[in-house]
């Protein structure tokens, strides 16, 4: 049921509609004064507004309510009613964002059907906005895992070019996350509400890929029984991601070059150009300069695609990110999927960091998933890893639980804050979203370690109490003066 705002200067009509809507379970806010309605609409923040266009005989008030309702966050859906109906007034109301228009006198069944449709439309819009928000959140830059210097350079480049319309060429070995970067570029740009269309250029034969990309006219070839829109048209206003662009035939390369130059496509069997507004993001897992020398890739197309290159490092070039990636797979993928929590031994992590990972991040993810399926007691050991990794086990550290420190401060991160590898028994194991192996962090006095743990617990109590020090002191079982003293000791 919805929150409905009703504004009309006919008292009898307002009473009747209010009774009907409340009988259907809606929460109704009725107003018979245009001025009062104008003041209240933002405060009420309704989902649906039903307003007379000519409140107090003044059309301006009805339009003002309509405009205010549409400017809310989220905007309300508006049904306009009036006894002075004409095509002009209907057009004006719709131009100002009204969902529908009813002319007096109307039947109650007609109004109820109109309300039902308006609320269904509003639900669809809200769901779409939520899904897009989730997509954007999923493909934020922070969702691309990496704290190494090489990855920080990649993040900076993505952030700088995401909201431009420049053509991007993503270069990197297979499994380095080229499509993830392409999605981050799209969902953090002004095109985020338009389609993102990925195409694997190596997965389709030449004739089929041409039809898929550019579309075809009915009868253009055997089996073309209907007109078909190409993927460039499907991506109009958004982004098309051409993965493995280096596998395109010479014919398709020339056609792609024309799209980049003229911003238009021609369907197979058609001579009429179709304008498209599409941002092109291409990717290749092999150097295109080599293909140019071999004569299999057009040099002019290369320069059109290579406006802004983004080079993704292989996993062996950023081994410091392996613990972060392992934690991400365990927590955000495997735990989210089946509810199981896993630990990783130090020896296992050493082996993972020693491997060259020719399949890069994708191969690492598969290895972790395999280990989780085979391990006992939810602890990932070397024996659970693929056999090819076992060669790295010689000379590695003992089979204790892996530990992590914050690389920025060197402080131990308490297990309660963002745990990636859960504690069991008396084993010490901590984690951070931007962490490194504890073996690389310097040791310090026990007094310092205990102070860090105490401070972390104090901050946790403050966070639990929303910053209220009295509540935090009560929660900790200490006096307020003691809490202030302990906090001031840290500041000094």
N, C-alpha and C positions, 0 to 999 in steps of 0.2 A: 504494500500500500504506500501511497505517496503523500508528500507534503504539498498541498494545493493552495495557491494564492488566488483569491477571487475578488475582482473589482468591477462593480457596476453601480450606477446611480439609481437603478430601479430596485427598491427595497424588496418588493414581492419576488422578483426574479432571483435575487441573491438568496433569500430565505429558502426558496424552492430548491435551487441548485445545491445549496449547502446541505440540506436534509438528504438529498439523493446521494451526494458524495460521501457524507458521513455514514450513511447506511451501507455503502460499499466498503467502508473501512478506511477511507482516506482521512488525513488530518487537514482540516479546512481552516483558512484564515480569511474571513469575508470582510470586505470594505465597501461602503456605499459613498465614500467621499474620495474624489480624485486626489486631493492634497494629502489626505491621510494615507492613501494607498502608495503614493509616491515616496513618502517618508518611510514607510514600513517595508517595502519590498526587499531592500538590501538587508534589513535586520532579520526578516523571516527566512531569507535564503531558500526559497521553495524549489521543488523539482519541476513543478508545473504551474504556469500562470494562465489564468483565464481572465481576460480583461475586455471591457467594452472599449471600443475605439473612441467613442464620443462621451467621455466622462464629463459630467457637469456641462454638457453641451459643447465641450471644447475638445477637438480632436488632438490637440497638442499633448494633453495629459495622457491619453491612451497610448500615443506613440512613445512618450517619455517612459512610461511603465514598461512597454515592450523593450525599449533600448536598454533600460536599467537591468531588466530581467536577463537579457542576452549577454550583458557585460559581467554577470556574476561568475564566480569561479567555484564549482563548474557552472556553466550557463544553464538557465532554466529553459525548458521547452514552452512555447507560448501559443495559445489558441486565442485568436482575436474574434470578438463578436460585436455586431452592431446592427442597429435598426435602420441605418442609412447606407444600405449596401449599394455598391457600384463596382464595376470592373476596376476603376481607378483606385478606389480605396483598398480593394483586395490586393492589387499589384503593389501599392505602397506598403501595406502591412507585410507582405511576403518579402519585399526588398529589405525591410528592416529586420528580418530574421524570424518572422512568425512561422510556426509549423503548419497551421491550418487557419481557416477563416470560415466562420459560421454567420449566417444572416438571420436576424430575428424576423418573425418568430421561428423557432426551431423545436423539433421534437426532442424529448429527453433521451430517447433511445439513440437518436442521432448524435447528441452531445456525448453520451456514454461511450459510443463507438469511437468517436473522435478522440476522447480522452485515452481510451485503451490503446489506440494506435500511437498517440503522442508519447505515452509512457513507454511503450515497447520500443519506439524509436530512440527515446532518451536512454533506455537500458542498453541498447545496441551501441550507441555513441559512447556511453560510459565504459562499457566493456572494451570497446576498441581503443579508447584512450588508455585504459589500464594495461592492456596487452602491449601497446606501443611503449608505455612507460617501463614495463617490465623488460621489453626488448632493449630499450635504450640502456637500462640498468645493467642488463646482461652483457652488453657490448661497450660498457664504459672502458676507458683506457685501463682503469685499475683491475679490470677483469682479465687482462692479459698479464700472465704471471711472469715476473722477472724483476730482480733487484740489481742485476749486474750492470756494469757500465755500458756495455753494448746495448742492452735492452733499454736503459734509460735514454740513450740516444734515439732509439726507435720511437719511444713514447713522445719525446720532444718533437720529433718530425711529424708524427701523426697529429699531435695537438695543433701544430702550426698550419697544417694543410687540410685538416678535416673539413672546414667550412668554406673551402674554395671550390671552384668548378674545374680546376686543373686536372688533366688526365694523370693518373698515378700508375707507375709500374712497380709491382712488388716482386722482389727477387729473393729467392731462398730455396734451399733444398726441400725435397718432399718431406712433409710432416713438421715443418717449422711454424705453421699457423698462419699461412698467407690469407686464407679465407676469413679467419678471425679478425685479422687486421683490416681487411676490406669491409667487413661488417662494422667494425669500430669507426672507420672513416664515414660510412653511410649514416649510422645511427647517432653520430655526433655532428651532423651537418644540417643545413637548412632543408635538405631533401629527406629528412628522417621519416616524414609522414607519407612519402611516396614509395613505390615498390623498390625492393632490393632483389635483383634477379641474377642468380649465379648460373654460369654456364661452364661446363667442363669441355673444352674444345677438343680434347683428345679422346673423349668417350663416344663420339658420334662420327660416322663416315661423312665424307665431304658433301655429298648431295643432300643428306639429311640435315647436316649442320647448317647448310645454306638456308634451307627452308625454315629451320628452327629460329635462326637469327633474324632473317629478313621477312619471313612469311611467304605466302604464295597465293596466286589467283587460282580459282577453280579451273581445272583442265590444263594447268601448266605442265603437268606430267602425269603419268599413270598413277592412279590412286589419289590424285588431288581432286576430291569430289566436292569440296567446299572451299571458299576463301578462308585463309588462315592469317591471323596477325602474327608477326614475328616477335621475338623476345625483346628486340629494341623498342617496338611499339608498346609491349607490355610494361617495359621499364620507363616509359615516358614520364618525365618529371622527377625520376629517381636515379638509381645507379644500376649499371650492368657490370657484373664481375666476370671477366673473361679469363678463366683459369687455364693454364698451360696454353697460352696464346701462341707459343712457338710451334705448336703442332698443326697450325692452320695451313691449308694448301695455298698455293700462289694466287689462285682465283679469289679465294675468300679474303686473303690479305689485301688484294686490290679493292675489294668491295668495302672492307673495314676502313681502309684508308679514306675512301670517299665519305663514309659516315662521319669520320673525325674531321674532315675538311669542310664538308657542306652541311653537316647536321641533318642529313636526310637519308632515307632508305628507299630502295625499290624492291618490291616483292617479286619473287620468281614468277616470270610470265607476265609482268606488268611494266609499263613504260612511264607510269605516273609516279613522281617522287612524293614521298610522305615525310613531312618535317617531324623530327623528334628532338626533344630536349632531354638528353641523357648524359649523365656523367659516366665516363668509362674508367674502370679500374681493371688493369690487366695484371697477370702474374705469370711467372715462368720459373721452373726449377732448374733450368740450365741457362748458361750465358747466351744471350741473343746475338752478341757480337760474333761468337763462334759460328752461329748459324748464318750470319751475314757473309762471313768469309767462305763458308761452304756453299753459298748461293741458294740456300733454302729459306731465307727470310729477307724481306724487302728492307733496305736501309732507310728509305723514306718513311716507312711505317714505324720502324724502330724509333726514329726521332720524334714522330708524332705521339708514340706511347710513352717515351722516356722523358716526359716533361718534368715530372718529379719522381725520381726513383727512391724506393725504400728498400734497404737491404736487411733481411732478417738473418741473424747469425744462427749457425747450426748449434745444436745442444752441446757438442764438444767444445765450442768456443765460449760457452757460458756455463761451465760446470757448477759455479756457485749457485745457480738457480735450481739445481736438481732437488735439494731438500725442500724448497718452496713448492715446486711442482708436485713432488710426492705428497706433501701435506695437502695441497689443493685436491689432488685426485682422491685421497683417502677421506677428506672431510666433506668437500663440496660435491663429489660425485658418488663415490661408493657408499659413504655413510648416509647421504641424502637419499640414495636409491633403496638401500635395504636395512638401514638402521644400525648396521654393525660398525663398531669402532675398533681401530687397529693400532698397534704399536709397531715400531720399526727398530731393529737392533742396530747398534753402531756398526757392526761388521757388515750388515746388509746395506746400510747407507754408504759405507766406504766402497763397497763393490759397485753400487749404482753410480757413484761419482767417478769411478775409474773407467767405466765402459765408454766407448766412443759414440754409441748410439747413431748408427748410420740412418736409422729411420726417424731420428730426432724425437720430438715430444710425443708423436703418435706411438712410436715404439716403446717409449718409457711408460706411457699410459697403459698399453697392452700388457707390459711386464708386471706392472703393479696390480692390474686386474687379475692376472693369472695367479700371482702370489697370494692375493686375498682369497681366491677360490681354493687354494691348496693348503694354506697355512693352518696350524693347530693353535689353539688358545688365543686366536686373534693377534698373534705376534709374527711379523714377517721376518723370516730368516733366509739365509743365503740359499738353502736347499729348496726354498719355494720359488726362487727366481728361475728364468729360462736357463737351460744348461750352458748356453754360450757365455753367460756371465760368470760361471763358476771359476773360470781361469783366473779371475781377479781376486779370489778369496785368499790366496796365499799371502801371508805377510800383513793382512789387515788386522784391525784392532779386535779386542775380545768381544764376545757376543753379549754385550750389555745394552741397555735401552738407550737409544739415541737422544741427545739433548741439544737444545738450541738457545742461543743468546741473541739479543737485539744488537745488530751490527752498528747502529747509530750511537747508542749509549754504552754498550758493553754490559748493561744490566741484565740480570736474569729476569725473564718474563714469567710471572706467576702462572701456574697451570690453569687458574680460573679465568685468565684473560686470553681468549682466543686459542684454546688448546687444539693442537693438531694431532698429537699422539698421546692418548689418555694415560694417566698415571694408574699403576696397579701396585698394590703392596707398598713397600718402602722405596721403590725405585724413583729416582729423580729424573724427571723429563719435562721440559718446558718448550714453548714454541712462540713464534711471532709471525705476522704476515710478511715481514721483510726480515728474515732471519738467516743465520749461518750456523755451521756446526760449532758446538761448544768447544771442540778440540782446538779451534783456532783462536778462542778468546783467552786473554791472560787470566791466571788465577789471582786471587786476592785474599786478604785476611778474612777469617771466619766472621769477625765482628762486622765487617763491611757487608758481607753476604746477609747476615741476620738483620742488619739495619735496613737493607733493601727489601727484605721480605716483610719486615714490620711496616715500612712505609707503604708498600703495595697493599697490605691489608687495611691500613688506615684509609687510603684512597678508595679502596673498594667499599668500605663502610660509608664514606662520604657520598660516593656515587649512589649507593643503595638508599641513602637518606636525602637524595636530591640536593646535596650541598649544605644541608642543615646540620651544623656542628653539634648542637645539643642532642638531636636524635642520634647522630653518629656515635657520640660519647656514650649515650645510654645503650646503644646496640653493642658497643665494645665492652661495656661494663667498667668504664673508667670515668673519672671526673672530667668536666669540660676544661678545667685548668690543665689537667694532664694531657688532654688532646692537643690543646694549643701549644704546650711545651714541646711535645713530640714533633709537631709540625714545624715549629720555629727552629728546632734543632736541625732539621733537614735544610731549611732555608739558609741557615747560617753556615 
